[in-house]
Structures are given as C-alpha cells and as structure tokens.
Amino acid sequence: MRGGRKPGSCAAIRPLPLSSNSRSSNGLASSEDIVGGPPRWIGRGLSCVCIKRKGIYERDFTNLTPLQVERLKMLKHRMNIYFDPSRNDHQETLRALWTATYPDTELNGLISEQWKQMGWQGKDPSTDFRGAGFISLENLLFFAKSFTVPFQSLLNKQGGKRAAWEYPFAVAGVNITFMIKQMLDLDSSKPRTFIKTVLLQMLAGDERAFDLLYCVAFMIMDKQWLEKKASYMEFNEVLRSTRTQLERELLFDDVVRIEDMPSYSLLL
C-alpha cells in the first residue's frame, strides 16, 4: 500500500464456513453448483460496508450523467447475456480465445480434450460459463489480447513456487468475473457501498473499466495465491481476500482510473 493513502473505513462480517458439498473436486464452483443460478460459494465471502471520504462520490446515486447511464446500461446488458453454444458469434469468440491463448496450435473443435489444458473442467468449456455468462469469456479474451505476457505467465504458472495442486486457470477466470459482478452489485437501484459509484466514475472515463478491473483482480488473486502458499482447497479463501484488496484499492482517494490502482502495476 502506498504511503498517505486513506481508504474508506470498513466493517466486515465473516459468514459461516462453506459446506463441503458446495465445492467441486478442484475446490472451485462446479457446473452443478451454478446451474439455474450463481455458484453457491461465491458471495459468501466478506461483506463490506464502506464509508467513502471522497466528496465526488458522496452524492445521490440517481444523479448520473448521460454517459454514465449509457455505459452502465451497456455493462448490465453484457452481464445478462448467457453463453449460447449455438450462436455463431459466441462460437467465434471461444475460438478467438483459443487462438489468443495458443496461437501456434490448431484447435480440433469447440468440444475437444484440448480445452482441459487451458483449465476448463471438461472438453466442452461452454458448460463452465453458466454462472458468469458470456462476459466471463469476453474478460478472458480481453486479458489474453491486452496483456499477453502476464496472461501467459498465469496460464502456464510461471511465477513463484507453486503448490502441487493448482487452481485451473480458465475456471478461476470465470469465478473472478462472478466475484466482481457480486462486488459491484449492479442490479441494485442504489449502491450498498461506494464501490459501484466509483466504477461508474471510471466507466465515464473508460468503457473498458470493468475488463481492466478483471485483469487486475486476476493478478491480485494469483499474487495472494503465491503469498499464502495456497492449494486448490483454499481457492475460495484467496478469492475472498482478492475482493477485499480490490475494494480497498478502489476506495483510495487518488484512484480515479483503474490504472491508478497500486495493483495495476502487476500487469506491466
């Protein structure tokens, strides 16, 4: 943390531990967990009520600029699109993710054992998008294209001393998208914290703010994974601490863009 920063004060409430039947064999949310709704374990982390000191955000949430209204509408629309394996544009986006990830390897098909090497739970990655939707695929593709070096480093587990049982990269990415969606709570009429308002200010300046925040979150998650010497059974705990770190940095007084977040430097 940079000296002189003053985040909002935060009262955290820790829930009861997760039950064992809410995890898949790899410790992440499984396809069964997210059929008909979000993964049961996500959203049970630390809930935070933050008091923001920055006067620019201390205003009625309904007092939005036309640009903020439009970009919020666009983001909410993205979040409500389910991945549909029968749609040509969704198929092409999935192929684009493969090409961006493995540019020198030809994909045999949208259902292939090859997908497992990226960290999907099976040979059909479409079954893992149910909890977070199409935007989770867009997030992964944005990360792969915009920050190739850190993306490949995380994909191939190149940094630090790794546990014998690692988190599956792609499925972890889907869970990170869902975590950020829960954190921002965009479907509420008014924000329960200033985090949502902060993001709207950022969206007014850069429509890529959500996607950039996703990339930062992935880097924070992996950094904390290494620092905690975590194994796959501790993924949920690491994701909760990632959310706490994101909230803390977003509330720093001098953070007005995603690029101002201290952890953005992890992408450079």
PAVEXMAR-787036 format. One record per residue: residue in one letter; x negated, y negated, z of N, C-alpha, C, CB in turn. Coordinates in steps of 0.1 Angstrom, whole numbers, padded with zeros to 4 digits, always signed. Atoms other than C-alpha are relative to their C-alpha. Glycine has a CB too. Layout:
! residues N
AXYZXYZXYZXYZ;...
This chain:
! residues 268
M-0008+0012+0000+0000+0000+0000-0009-0012+0000+0009+0000+0012;R+0008+0013+0001-0013-0035-0009+0002-0008+0013+0004-0007-0012;G-0001+0008-0011-0020-0058+0019+0009-0012-0002-0013-0005+0004;G-0008+0012+0001+0005-0086+0026+0014+0003-0006-0006-0010-0009;R-0013-0003+0005+0035-0068+0011+0009+0003+0012+0000+0013-0009;K-0010-0002-0010+0067-0067+0031+0012+0007-0006+0004-0014+0007;P-0011-0007+0005+0091-0040+0022+0012-0003+0009-0002+0015-0001;G-0011+0002-0009+0127-0041+0035-0001+0010+0011+0013+0003-0008;S+0000-0009-0012+0133-0025+0069+0010+0011-0004+0004-0007+0013;C-0008-0011+0004+0148+0009+0066+0003+0009+0012-0008+0008-0011;A-0004-0010-0010+0168+0032+0089+0003+0013-0008+0012-0005+0008;A-0001-0013+0008+0165+0068+0077+0008+0010+0009-0013+0005-0004;I-0008-0010-0007+0189+0096+0087-0004+0014-0007+0015-0002-0001;R+0004-0013+0006+0175+0131+0082+0011+0011+0002-0013+0005+0007;P-0011-0010-0001+0201+0158+0074-0006+0013+0005+0006+0002-0013;L+0004-0013-0004+0201+0194+0084-0008+0007-0012+0012+0009+0003;P+0008-0007+0011+0176+0217+0065+0009+0007-0010-0009+0010+0006;L-0007-0007+0010+0187+0233+0033+0002+0014+0003-0007-0002-0014;S-0001-0014-0002+0201+0267+0034-0007+0008-0011+0015+0004+0000;S+0008-0008+0009+0182+0295+0017+0007+0002-0014-0005+0013+0006;N-0007-0003+0013+0209+0301-0009+0002-0011-0009+0014+0006+0003;S-0001+0012+0009+0206+0266-0024-0012-0001-0008+0002-0012+0008;R+0012+0001+0008+0172+0274-0039+0000+0012-0010-0012+0000+0009;S+0003-0011+0009+0162+0294-0069-0013+0007+0005-0001-0004-0015;S+0012-0007-0004+0133+0318-0067-0012-0008+0000-0002+0012-0009;N+0012+0009+0001+0109+0290-0076+0001-0012+0010-0002-0005-0014;G-0002+0010-0009+0123+0267-0049+0006-0013-0005-0013-0004+0006;L-0007+0012+0006+0139+0242-0073+0015+0004-0002-0007-0004-0013;A-0014-0002+0003+0175+0238-0083+0001+0009-0012+0007-0013-0002;S-0002-0009+0011+0186+0267-0104+0012-0004-0009+0001+0014+0005;S-0012+0003+0009+0211+0267-0133+0013+0003+0008-0001+0009-0012;E-0012-0003-0008+0236+0284-0109+0004-0011+0009-0002+0013+0007;D-0002+0010-0009+0232+0256-0085+0007-0012-0006-0013-0005+0006;I-0004+0013+0006+0241+0229-0110+0012+0002-0010-0011-0006-0007;V-0012-0001+0009+0270+0244-0130+0012-0006+0007+0003+0015-0002;G-0012+0007-0006+0300+0222-0125-0003-0011+0009+0009+0010+0007;G+0003+0011-0008+0281+0195-0107-0015-0001+0002+0007+0001+0013;P+0015+0002-0002+0247+0183-0095-0006+0011+0009-0002-0013+0006;P+0006-0010-0009+0222+0206-0078+0003-0003+0015-0015-0001-0002;R-0005+0002-0014+0234+0211-0042-0011-0006+0009+0005+0013+0006;W+0010+0004-0010+0200+0204-0026-0004-0015-0003-0012+0009-0002;I+0003+0013+0003+0195+0171-0044+0010-0010+0007-0001-0003-0015;G-0009+0009-0007+0209+0141-0025+0001+0003+0015+0014+0001-0006;R+0000-0003-0014+0204+0158+0009-0013-0004+0007+0002+0015+0002;G+0013+0005-0006+0171+0140+0015+0003-0011+0009-0010-0004-0011;L-0001+0011-0008+0165+0109+0034+0010-0010-0006-0013-0006+0003;S-0008+0011+0005+0194+0084+0030-0005-0012+0007+0015+0003+0003;C+0007+0012-0004+0182+0049+0034+0009-0012-0001-0013-0002-0007;V-0007+0013+0000+0200+0016+0043-0011-0011+0002+0011-0001+0011;C+0011+0009+0000+0175-0011+0034+0005-0015+0000-0009+0002-0012;I-0003+0014-0001+0176-0048+0043-0010-0008-0008+0000-0005+0015;K+0009+0007+0010+0162-0068+0014-0002-0015+0004+0005+0001-0014;R+0003+0014-0004+0144-0101+0023+0000-0009-0012-0013-0001+0007;K+0002+0008+0012+0141-0113-0013+0013-0007-0004-0005+0008-0012;G-0012+0008+0002+0166-0141-0018+0007+0002-0014-0002-0014+0002;I-0005-0002+0013+0170-0133-0055+0010+0011-0001-0011+0002-0010;Y-0010-0011+0000+0189-0101-0047+0011-0002+0010-0008+0013+0003;E-0011+0002-0011+0210-0115-0018+0011-0007-0006-0006-0007+0012;R-0012+0006+0006+0240-0122-0039+0010+0011-0003-0004-0008-0013;D-0011-0010+0003+0273-0106-0048-0004+0008-0012+0013-0008-0002;F+0004-0009+0011+0267-0076-0070+0008-0002-0012+0001+0014+0005;T-0009+0002+0011+0296-0086-0092-0004-0012-0009+0014-0002+0005;N+0004+0012+0007+0278-0118-0103-0012+0004-0009-0005-0011+0010;L+0011-0005+0009+0258-0101-0131+0000-0009-0013+0002+0014-0003;T+0001+0007+0013+0245-0118-0163+0006+0009-0011-0014-0003-0003;P-0005-0008+0011+0260-0106-0196-0010+0011-0004+0003-0008-0012;L+0011-0010+0004+0226-0089-0204+0000+0011+0010-0013-0007-0001;Q+0000-0011-0010+0227-0070-0171+0012+0009-0001-0001-0006+0014;V-0012-0008+0001+0262-0059-0176-0001+0010-0012+0013-0009-0002;E+0002-0008+0012+0254-0046-0211-0010+0011+0002-0004-0009-0012;R+0010-0010-0002+0223-0028-0201+0004+0010+0011-0014-0006+0004;L-0006-0009-0010+0240-0013-0170+0009+0010-0007+0006-0007+0012;K-0010-0008+0008+0268-0001-0193-0008+0011-0008+0009-0009-0008;M+0008-0010+0009+0242+0015-0217-0006+0011+0008-0010-0008-0008;L+0006-0010-0008+0224+0032-0189+0010+0010+0006-0008-0007+0012;K-0010-0009-0005+0255+0046-0173+0006+0009-0011+0012-0008+0006;H-0004-0008+0012+0266+0058-0208-0010+0011-0002+0002-0008-0012;R+0010-0010+0001+0233+0076-0211+0001+0011+0010-0014-0006+0000;M+0000-0009-0011+0237+0092-0177+0012+0010-0001+0000-0007+0013;N-0013-0008+0000+0272+0106-0186+0000+0009-0012+0012-0009-0001;I+0001-0009+0012+0260+0124-0218-0006+0014+0005-0008-0006-0011;Y+0005-0014-0003+0257+0162-0212-0008+0005-0012+0012+0009+0003;F+0008-0007+0011+0232+0182-0232+0009+0010-0007-0013+0006+0005;D-0009-0009+0008+0251+0199-0260-0009+0006-0011+0011-0008-0007;P+0009-0007+0009+0230+0225-0278+0006+0002-0014-0003+0014+0005;S-0006+0000+0014+0254+0224-0308-0001-0013-0007+0015+0004+0001;R+0002+0013+0006+0247+0188-0315-0014-0001-0007+0002-0012+0009;N+0012+0001+0007+0221+0182-0342-0010-0010+0006+0003-0004-0015;D+0009+0010-0006+0207+0151-0325-0006+0005+0013+0008-0013+0002;H+0005-0005-0012+0203+0169-0293-0011+0011-0003+0011+0006+0009;Q+0009-0010+0005+0186+0198-0311-0013-0007-0004+0006+0009-0011;E+0012+0006+0005+0162+0174-0328-0008-0007+0011+0004-0011-0010;T+0007+0006-0012+0154+0156-0295-0008+0011+0007+0009-0007+0009;L+0007-0011-0007+0145+0190-0280-0012+0004-0008+0010+0012+0002;R+0011-0003+0009+0123+0198-0310-0011-0011+0001+0004+0002-0015;A+0010+0011-0001+0107+0164-0307-0008+0001+0013+0007-0014+0000;L+0007-0002-0013+0098+0172-0270-0011+0010-0002+0010+0004+0011;W+0010-0010+0002+0081+0203-0281-0012-0005-0008+0006+0012-0008;T+0010+0006+0009+0062+0185-0309-0009-0010+0008+0006-0007-0012;A+0008+0010-0008+0051+0157-0285-0009+0007+0011+0009-0010+0007;T+0007-0007-0011+0040+0183-0259-0011+0009-0006+0010+0008+0008;Y+0010-0010+0007+0023+0209-0282-0001-0004-0015+0005+0015+0002;P+0001+0005+0014+0015+0190-0314-0006+0010-0010-0007-0013-0001;D+0008-0009+0008-0007+0218-0327+0006+0014+0000-0014+0001+0004;T-0006-0013-0001+0017+0247-0320+0014-0001-0006+0001+0005+0015;E-0013+0000+0006+0047+0255-0341+0010+0007+0009+0000+0008-0014;L-0011-0006-0008+0080+0262-0323+0007+0010-0008+0009-0011+0005;N-0007-0011+0007+0096+0295-0332+0015-0002-0001-0003+0013+0006;G-0014+0002+0000+0131+0284-0323+0004-0007+0013+0007+0013-0001;L-0005+0007-0012+0153+0264-0298+0002+0010+0011+0012-0007-0003;I-0001-0010-0011+0157+0297-0279-0013+0009-0003+0013+0009-0001;S+0013-0007+0002+0122+0312-0275-0007+0001+0013-0009-0008-0011;E+0008-0002-0012+0099+0326-0249-0011-0011+0001-0007+0013-0001;Q+0010+0011+0000+0076+0297-0258+0003-0011+0010-0002-0006-0014;W-0004+0011-0009+0096+0273-0237-0005+0002+0015+0015-0002+0000;K+0004-0003-0014+0086+0290-0205-0014-0006+0003-0001+0015+0002;Q+0013+0006-0003+0050+0277-0209+0001-0015+0004-0009+0002-0012;M-0002+0014-0004+0064+0242-0205+0006-0002+0014+0009-0007-0011;G-0005+0000-0013+0080+0251-0173+0016+0000+0001-0004-0012+0007;W-0014-0002-0001+0116+0259-0182+0003+0014+0007+0007+0000-0014;Q-0003-0012-0008+0133+0287-0162+0002+0013-0009+0012-0001+0008;G-0002-0011+0009+0140+0308-0193-0003-0004-0014+0015+0006+0001;K+0003+0002+0014+0138+0310-0230+0009-0010-0007+0000+0012-0008;D-0009+0010+0005+0167+0286-0235+0000-0012+0009+0015+0006-0002;P+0001+0011-0009+0159+0252-0220+0014-0008+0002-0010-0010-0005;S-0013+0007-0001+0195+0239-0226+0007+0004+0013+0009+0003-0012;T-0006-0004-0013+0206+0258-0195-0005-0007+0012-0001+0015+0002;D+0006+0007-0011+0184+0237-0173+0004-0015+0000-0015+0001+0000;F-0004+0014+0001+0199+0203-0184+0013-0003+0007+0001-0004-0014;R-0014+0002-0004+0233+0208-0168+0001-0010+0012+0006+0013+0005;G-0001+0009-0011+0226+0189-0136-0003-0014-0003-0009+0004+0011;A+0004+0014+0002+0210+0158-0150+0004-0005-0014-0015-0002+0001;G-0005+0004+0013+0222+0158-0186-0010-0003-0010+0009-0012+0002;F+0009+0003+0012+0207+0146-0219-0011-0010+0004+0008-0005-0011;I+0010+0010-0004+0189+0117-0202-0012+0006+0006+0007-0010+0010;S+0012-0006-0005+0166+0141-0185-0009+0005-0011+0004+0012+0009;L+0008-0003+0012+0154+0153-0219-0006-0012-0006+0009+0007-0011;E+0005+0013+0005+0151+0117-0230-0012-0005+0009+0011-0011-0001;N+0010+0004-0009+0130+0110-0199-0013+0007-0003+0004+0002+0014;L+0012-0009+0003+0106+0139-0206-0007-0005-0013+0004+0014-0001;L+0006+0004+0013+0102+0128-0242-0006-0014+0000+0011+0000-0011;F+0006+0013-0001+0096+0092-0233-0014+0001+0007+0009-0009+0009;F+0013-0002-0007+0069+0103-0208-0011+0006-0009+0003+0009+0012;A+0009-0007+0009+0053+0126-0234-0006-0010-0011+0006+0012-0006;K+0004+0009+0011+0052+0099-0261-0007-0013+0005+0012-0004-0008;S+0005+0013-0005+0044+0068-0239-0013+0001+0008+0011-0007+0008;F+0012-0002-0009+0018+0082-0215-0005+0014-0002+0004-0002+0015;T+0004-0014+0004+0003+0112-0233-0010+0006+0009-0006-0001-0014;V+0011-0006-0009-0028+0116-0211+0005+0004+0013-0011-0010+0002;P-0005-0005-0013-0011+0117-0177+0011+0011-0002+0006-0012+0008;F-0010-0010+0003+0018+0137-0192-0007+0014-0001+0008-0003-0012;Q+0007-0013+0002-0006+0164-0204-0007+0005+0012-0010-0002-0012;S+0007-0004-0012-0025+0163-0172+0009+0007+0010-0007-0012+0007;L-0010-0006-0009+0006+0170-0151+0005+0014-0006+0012-0009+0002;L-0004-0012+0006+0018+0196-0176-0009+0012+0002+0002-0002-0015;N+0010-0010-0001-0014+0215-0175-0007+0001+0013-0011-0003-0010;K+0005-0001-0014-0020+0210-0138-0015-0002+0001+0004+0013+0007;Q+0014+0002+0002-0054+0195-0145-0006-0008+0012-0003-0008-0012;G+0006+0008-0011-0058+0172-0114+0001+0007+0013+0007-0013+0001;G+0000-0004-0014-0067+0182-0079+0000+0015+0002+0012-0005+0007;K+0000-0015-0004-0068+0216-0061+0015+0004+0001-0007+0002+0013;R-0014-0004+0001-0036+0234-0069+0003+0012+0008+0003+0003-0015;A-0005-0012-0007-0015+0259-0050+0001+0012-0009+0013-0003+0007;A-0002-0013+0008-0012+0295-0061+0013+0000-0007-0002+0012+0008;W-0014+0000+0005+0025+0289-0067+0003-0015-0003+0010+0006+0009;E-0002+0014+0004+0030+0256-0087+0015-0002-0003-0009-0003-0012;Y-0013+0003+0005+0062+0238-0095+0001+0001-0015+0004-0015+0005;P-0001+0000+0014+0075+0244-0130+0002-0014-0006+0012+0010-0005;F+0001+0014+0004+0068+0212-0149+0013-0005-0005-0011-0001-0011;A-0012+0005+0007+0099+0208-0171+0012-0001+0010+0004+0008-0012;V-0011+0000-0010+0124+0218-0144-0002-0010+0011+0002+0014+0006;A+0003+0011-0009+0107+0195-0120+0004-0013-0006-0015+0000+0004;G-0004+0013+0006+0112+0167-0145+0015-0002+0000-0005+0000-0014;V-0014+0001+0000+0149+0174-0147+0005-0004+0014+0007+0013-0004;N-0004+0003-0014+0152+0173-0109-0004-0015+0004-0007+0009+0010;I+0004+0013-0003+0133+0140-0108+0010-0010-0006-0014-0003-0006;T-0010+0009+0006+0158+0124-0132+0012+0000+0009+0004+0006-0014;F-0011+0000-0008+0186+0136-0110-0002-0008+0013+0005+0014+0003;M+0003+0007-0012+0169+0123-0079+0001-0016-0001-0014+0003+0005;I-0001+0014+0002+0166+0088-0094+0014-0005-0002-0009-0004-0012;K-0014+0004+0002+0202+0088-0105+0007-0001+0013+0007+0011-0009;Q-0006+0001-0014+0213+0096-0069-0005-0012+0007-0004+0013+0007;M+0006+0011-0007+0189+0070-0056+0007-0014-0004-0015-0001-0002;L-0006+0013+0005+0204+0042-0078+0014-0001+0002-0004-0001-0015;D-0015+0000-0003+0240+0052-0072+0007-0009-0010+0002-0004+0014;L-0006+0009+0009+0251+0035-0104+0015+0001-0002-0007+0002-0014;D-0015-0001+0002+0287+0047-0103+0007-0007+0011+0004+0015+0000;S-0007+0007-0011+0294+0028-0071+0003-0015-0005-0008-0001+0013;S-0003+0013+0004+0311-0006-0075-0009-0011+0006+0015-0003+0004;K+0010+0008-0007+0287-0022-0051-0011+0008+0005+0006-0009+0011;P+0011-0008-0005+0252-0011-0041+0000+0002+0015-0013-0007-0004;R+0001-0003-0015+0248+0006-0007-0014-0005+0004+0002+0014+0003;T+0013+0006-0003+0212-0006-0009-0003-0010-0011-0011+0011+0001;F+0004+0009+0011+0194-0033-0029-0007+0006-0011-0008-0011+0007;I+0008-0007+0010+0176-0007-0049+0007-0001-0014-0001+0015+0003;K-0008+0001+0013+0204-0008-0076-0001-0014-0005+0015+0004+0003;T+0001+0014+0005+0203-0046-0078-0014-0003-0005+0004-0009+0012;V+0014+0002+0005+0165-0045-0081-0001+0005-0014-0010+0006+0010;L+0002-0006+0013+0167-0022-0110+0008-0008-0011+0006+0015+0000;L-0008+0008+0010+0194-0043-0127-0008-0013-0004+0013-0004+0006;Q+0009+0011+0004+0170-0073-0125-0011+0005-0009-0006-0006+0013;M+0011-0006+0008+0143-0051-0140+0005+0003-0014-0006+0012+0006;L-0006-0004+0013+0167-0039-0168+0002-0013-0008+0013+0007+0002;A-0002+0013+0007+0174-0076-0177-0013-0004-0007+0004-0011+0010;G+0013+0003+0007+0136-0079-0185-0005+0010-0009-0009-0003+0011;D+0005-0011+0008+0130-0045-0200+0010+0012+0001-0014+0005+0006;E-0010-0011+0000+0156-0020-0211-0006+0014+0002+0007+0000-0014;R+0007-0013-0003+0130+0008-0206-0002+0002+0015-0013+0000-0007;A+0003-0001-0015+0130+0002-0168+0003+0013+0006+0008-0011+0007;F-0004-0013-0005+0148+0035-0160-0011+0010-0004+0014+0004-0004;D+0010-0010+0005+0124+0055-0182-0013-0002+0006+0000-0001-0015;L+0013+0003-0006+0094+0038-0168+0000+0004+0014-0004-0015-0001;L-0001-0004-0014+0106+0044-0133-0001+0015+0001+0013-0005+0006;Y+0001-0015+0000+0109+0081-0141-0014+0004-0001+0008+0005-0012;C+0014-0003+0002+0073+0082-0153-0008-0002+0013-0006-0007-0011;V+0007+0003-0012+0061+0065-0121+0004+0011+0011+0004-0014+0005;A-0005-0010-0010+0083+0089-0100-0007+0013-0002+0015+0002-0001;F+0007-0013+0003+0067+0120-0117-0014-0001+0005+0000+0003-0015;M+0014+0001-0004+0032+0107-0110-0001+0000+0016-0006-0013-0005;I+0000+0001-0015+0041+0099-0073+0002+0014+0005+0011-0009+0005;M-0003-0014-0005+0056+0134-0069-0012+0009-0001+0012+0006-0009;D+0012-0008+0001+0025+0151-0082-0011-0004+0009-0005+0000-0015;K+0010+0005-0010+0002+0129-0061+0003+0005+0014-0001-0015-0001;Q-0004-0005-0013+0022+0138-0030-0001+0015+0001+0014-0005+0004;W+0002-0014+0000+0022+0174-0040-0014+0004+0003+0004+0006-0014;L+0014-0003-0003-0015+0175-0040-0005-0004+0014-0009-0007-0010;E+0004+0005-0013-0019+0154-0008+0005+0009+0011+0005-0014+0002;K-0007-0008-0010+0005+0177+0011-0005+0015-0002+0015+0000-0001;K+0004-0014+0003-0012+0208-0004+0012+0009-0001-0010+0005+0010;A-0013-0006+0000+0023+0219-0012+0000+0013-0009+0011-0010-0005;S-0003-0012+0008+0036+0252-0026+0014-0002-0005-0003+0013+0008;Y-0013+0001+0007+0068+0258-0046+0011-0001+0010+0002+0011-0009;M-0011+0000-0010+0089+0263-0014+0001-0014+0006-0003+0010+0011;E+0000+0013-0006+0080+0227-0004+0004-0011-0010-0013-0003+0007;F-0003+0010+0010+0092+0210-0036+0010-0009+0005+0004+0007-0013;N-0011+0009-0005+0124+0196-0020-0006-0010+0009+0011+0008+0006;E+0006+0010-0010+0104+0180+0008-0009-0010-0008-0009+0008+0010;V+0009+0009+0007+0079+0165-0017+0009-0010-0008-0009+0008-0010;L-0009+0009+0007+0108+0151-0038+0007-0010+0009+0011+0009-0007;R-0006+0010-0009+0124+0135-0008-0010-0011+0004+0004+0007+0013;S+0010+0010-0003+0091+0118+0001-0003-0009-0012-0013+0007+0006;T+0002+0008+0012+0088+0107-0035+0011-0011-0001+0001+0009-0013;R-0011+0010+0000+0122+0090-0033-0003-0011+0010+0013+0007+0003;T+0003+0010-0010+0111+0072-0001-0010-0009-0005-0004+0007+0013;Q+0010+0008+0005+0080+0060-0017+0005-0010-0011-0012+0008-0006;L-0006+0008+0011+0099+0047-0048+0008-0011+0006+0009+0008-0009;E-0009+0011-0006+0124+0028-0026-0009-0010+0007+0009+0006+0010;R+0009+0009-0007+0096+0013-0005-0007-0010-0010-0011+0008+0007;E+0007+0009+0010+0077+0000-0036+0009-0009-0007-0008+0009-0010;L-0010+0009+0007+0108-0013-0054+0004-0012+0009+0012+0008-0004;L-0004+0011-0009+0115-0035-0023-0011-0009+0003+0006+0006+0012;F+0011+0010-0003+0081-0052-0022+0004-0013-0007-0013+0005-0006;D-0004+0013+0004+0085-0089-0026-0005-0004-0014-0004-0010+0010;D+0006+0004+0012+0062-0092-0056+0002+0010-0011-0015-0003+0002;V-0003-0010+0011+0076-0063-0076+0012-0005-0007+0002+0014+0006;V-0011+0004+0008+0098-0077-0103+0001+0008-0013-0001-0015-0003;R+0000-0009+0011+0089-0052-0130-0005+0013+0004-0009-0006-0012;I+0005-0013-0004+0082-0015-0129-0016+0000+0000+0005+0011-0010;E+0015+0001+0001+0046-0024-0140-0006-0006+0013-0003-0008-0012;D+0005+0006-0012+0043-0043-0107-0001+0010+0012+0008-0012+0004;M+0001-0010-0011+0047-0012-0086-0014+0005+0002+0010+0012-0003;P+0013-0005-0002+0015-0001-0070-0003+0014-0006-0003+0002+0015;S+0002-0014+0006+0020+0035-0082+0001+0000-0015+0011+0009+0006;Y+0001+0001+0015+0023+0023-0118-0014+0003-0005+0005-0013-0005;S+0014-0002+0003-0015+0024-0118-0003+0015-0002-0009-0006+0011;L+0003-0014+0002-0013+0062-0117+0002+0004-0014+0009+0008+0009;L-0002-0003+0014-0002+0061-0153-0011-0005-0009+0014-0006-0004;L+0010+0007+0008-0031+0041-0165-0014+0007+0000-0002-0014+0005;
